[in-house]
Amino acid sequence: MKKIQMVDLKGQYQEIKEQVDSSIQNIIENTSFINGPEVHQFQKDLEEYLGVKHVIPCANGTDALQIAMMGLGLKPGDEVITADFTFAATVEVIALLNLTPVLVDVDKDSFNINVEAIEAAITPKTKAIVPVHLYGQPANMEAILKIAKKHDLLVIEDNAQAIGANYHLKDGSTKKAGTLGHVGATSFFPSKNLGAYGDGGAIFTNDDDLAHIIRGIVNHGMYERYHHDVVGVNSRLDSFQAAVLRAKLPLLDRYNSARRNSAKLYTQHLSENENVVTPAILGEDDSHVFHQYTIRITNGKRDELAKVFQENNIPFGIYYPIPLHLQKAYQDERYEEQNFVNTNELVKEVISLPMHTELDEEQIEYITSIINKVV
Ligand SMILES: *Cc1c(COP(=O)(O)O)cnc(C)c1O
């Protein structure tokens, strides 16, 4: 059996080696390291893939979220509602901009932000909602957009984990995750579904004015050379990363279906185990891109399983072990424990299994046989 890895970027590289190597060589020859043609071309390719009017590349996913919020003109003191169960970057940028993060509970089946909890958290100061499409499955966007419309709120999608996921609306139309709200943000961190060979990120929007504002913000607030109209940042995708991403983008749908196939196999092999809850796909099949395959261990043996995995050199992840509302940096006396029943439980139950495009059935059988023995 091949050695089991949490993510396998080397295997993917073999297929795109020629294109990646020659584009990188080209960039060196042309010295077009910053804002080269590769960046512009990748932006166009991604706009077309996502069916969105504007993609603005930037340096990483955390910047993408921050810049999206800056572009929307959110002001200190504005309340921004987001999920208690996500990577800290989501809440970090809210706090950094002196906005007020309002963390709310998630659903146990989807791991995504709970719609009733959003409604309950709305105050006159609420300005935006940041749904996170956790583990590769979009949040309940149709309901979230409805709430946003009713209360005149902005919706910023954290799409770092769900690039390529389809969202099927009730009217029969389909949109890509990250393009449903006012603005979407994603990350090209190497282990993401569309990963660069370093850091990268992007912002998406269909709003022409917002796109214009954001293009200035990523470039020191400049709309005309050396005229700084707003306070901006320096956040660029570099040409090497764009070249890698351009080679990978045409393969993204195939990558995502390889992940879905592995997910199906995992679920089959775990289906008889009553102490394991396998991930629910709430929409159609192609709505989940399995950035992570995360199961819940409901009989209290999660940590024991983690120990056995460690002893057997099976990599795993616990995303995330502490709810954000209990993190020192994000505590707030307004939070009440009874409002976080699900996240408080999930942090003790979840474990993410190896998931990448190069997993094979033998590996999945081995991993699940261990789970079925221990749990
Ligand atoms: C990875 C990730 C980010 C941050 O992306 P970086 O490129 O690492 O800055 C933000 N939100 C979520 C949910 C993520 O998974």
The ligand as an SDF file (V2000), in Angstrom:
LIG
                    3D

 15 15  0  0  0  0  0  0  0  0999 V2000
   -7.7720   28.4600    4.5180 C   0  0  0  0  0  0  0  0  0  0  0  0
   -8.9180   29.2630    5.0270 C   0  0  0  0  0  0  0  0  0  0  0  0
   -8.8440   30.6660    5.1260 C   0  0  0  0  0  0  0  0  0  0  0  0
   -7.5820   31.4490    4.9520 C   0  0  0  0  0  0  0  0  0  0  0  0
   -6.8580   31.2510    3.8180 O   0  0  0  0  0  0  0  0  0  0  0  0
   -5.2770   31.6070    3.7820 P   0  0  0  0  0  0  0  0  0  0  0  0
   -4.9750   31.5760    2.3210 O   0  0  0  0  0  0  0  0  0  0  0  0
   -4.5800   30.5700    4.5550 O   0  0  0  0  0  0  0  0  0  0  0  0
   -5.1080   32.9640    4.3540 O   0  0  0  0  0  0  0  0  0  0  0  0
   -9.9700   31.3430    5.5140 C   0  0  0  0  0  0  0  0  0  0  0  0
  -11.1210   30.7070    5.8050 N   0  0  0  0  0  0  0  0  0  0  0  0
  -11.2170   29.3700    5.7550 C   0  0  0  0  0  0  0  0  0  0  0  0
  -12.5080   28.7220    6.0890 C   0  0  0  0  0  0  0  0  0  0  0  0
  -10.1150   28.6050    5.3760 C   0  0  0  0  0  0  0  0  0  0  0  0
  -10.2280   27.2700    5.3350 O   0  0  0  0  0  0  0  0  0  0  0  0
  1  2  1  0
  2  3  1  0
  2 14  2  0
  3  4  1  0
  3 10  2  0
  4  5  1  0
  5  6  1  0
  6  7  2  0
  6  8  1  0
  6  9  1  0
 10 11  1  0
 11 12  2  0
 12 13  1  0
 12 14  1  0
 14 15  1  0
M  END
$$$$
